[in-house]
Amino acid sequence: MRLDYFDDPKAPTANSIVPSVTAATRDEYGRVLLIHKIDNGFWALPGGAMELGESVRDAAVREVEEETSVRVEVTGLVGIYTDPGHVMVYDDGEVRQEFSICFHARPLGGKARGDMTESKAARWVEPSELSKLSIHPSMRRRIDRALEATSEPEII
């Protein structure tokens, strides 16, 4: 279980920081690949923590395939998100400060489906449908930025 705090004065103080990645993957129809997360119930871009011995690019490719069964190629940078006002509280007592690098990616193959460990569902979503989904504000910021027609990465 995970509880997110975003600019909440009642949030506990972070006691860890873990480099993580997300990938905004868009198909040929302009849809974005999202997962329905098991740990907090929100819809999100697929992603997760880097592992020792891998690059952030490799971590993004691995995480997308693990969580969605879709193979991707990283094509650019959406932004770097390190807002100390966003912390995640885990059952084991860890309180993690956000540190996420979000990439643009394109699909190479595979059929979207949840892994039933971290994601209960994975699907391609039309941008016009995003407002109907429960998406955490920090994740929605990444998605919106990825959908913008700008080449400048966002750094927070």
DRENVEX-646996 format. One record per residue (C-alpha): residue in one letter; x negated, y negated, z negated. Coordinates in steps of 0.5 Angstrom, whole numbers. Each point is the difference from the previous one (the first is absolute). Layout:
REM residues N
 aa    px    py    pz
  A     X     Y     Z
...
***
This chain:
REM residues 156
 aa    px    py    pz
  M     0     0     0
  R    -2    -7     2
  L     2    -7    -2
  D    -2    -6     4
  Y     0    -7    -3
  F    -1    -6     4
  D    -1    -7    -3
  D     4     2    -6
  P    -3    -3    -6
  K     2     6    -4
  A    -5     5     4
  P    -5     4    -4
  T    -7    -2     1
  A    -4     4     5
  N    -5     5    -2
  S    -2     3     7
  I    -1    -2     7
  V     0     5     6
  P    -2    -2     7
  S     6     2     4
  V     3     0     7
  T     6    -1     4
  A     2     1     8
  A     5    -4     3
  T     1     5     6
  R     5    -2     6
  D     2     4     5
  E     1    -2     8
  Y     7    -2    -2
  G    -2    -5    -5
  R     2     4    -6
  V    -4     0    -7
  L    -2     7    -3
  L     3     0    -7
  I     0     5    -6
  H     5     1    -6
  K    -4     0    -6
  I     1     5    -5
  D    -4    -3    -6
  N     4    -7     0
  G     6     1     5
  F    -2    -5     5
  W    -1     0     7
  A    -7    -2     2
  L    -6     1     5
  P    -4     6     0
  G    -6     0    -4
  G    -4     1    -6
  A    -7     0    -4
  M    -6     1     4
  E    -4     6    -2
  L    -8     1    -1
  G    -4     0     6
  E     6    -3     5
  S     0    -6     3
  V     7    -5    -1
  R     1     2     8
  D     0     7    -2
  A     4     0    -6
  A     5    -4     4
  V     1     6     5
  R    -1     5    -5
  E     6    -3    -4
  V     5    -1     6
  E    -1     7     2
  E     1     3    -7
  E     6    -4    -2
  T     3     0     7
  S    -3     5     4
  V    -1    -5     6
  R    -7    -1     2
  V    -2    -7     1
  E    -6    -4     3
  V    -2    -7    -4
  T     0    -6     5
  G    -1    -6    -5
  L     1    -3    -6
  V     7    -3    -3
  G    -3    -2    -7
  I    -4     1    -6
  Y     5     0    -6
  T    -3    -1    -7
  D     5    -4    -4
  P    -1     0    -8
  G     7    -1    -1
  H     2     7     3
  V    -1     5    -4
  M     2     8     0
  V     1     3    -7
  Y    -1     8     0
  D     3     5    -5
  D    -7     2    -2
  G    -1    -7    -2
  E    -4    -3     6
  V     2    -7     1
  R    -3    -1     7
  Q    -1    -7     4
  E     1     0     7
  F    -5     1     5
  S     2     2     7
  I    -2    -1     7
  C     5     0     5
  F    -1     2     7
  H     3     0     6
  A     1     7     4
  R     3     3     6
  P     2     8     0
  L    -3     5     3
  G     4     6    -1
  G     4     4    -5
  K     8    -1    -2
  A     1    -4    -6
  R     2     4    -7
  G    -1    -1    -7
  D    -5     4    -4
  M     5     1    -6
  T    -6    -1    -4
  E    -1    -8     1
  S     5    -1     5
  K     7     3     0
  A     2    -3     7
  A    -4    -3     6
  R     3    -4     5
  W    -1    -5     6
  V     4    -6    -2
  E     3    -6     4
  P    -3    -6    -2
  S     8    -3     0
  E     1     6    -5
  L    -5    -2    -6
  S     4    -4    -4
  K     5     6    -1
  L    -6     4    -3
  S    -2    -1    -7
  I    -7    -3     1
  H    -5    -3    -6
  P    -1    -7     2
  S    -8     1     0
  M     1     6     5
  R     5    -5     4
  R    -5    -5     0
  R    -5     5     4
  I     6     2     5
  D     2    -7     2
  R    -7    -2     1
  A    -1     6     4
  L     6    -1     4
  E    -3    -7     1
  A    -3    -2     7
  T    -6    -3    -3
  S    -7     3     0
  E    -3    -3    -6
  P     0     5    -6
  E     3    -3    -7
  I    -4     0    -6
  I     3     0    -7
***
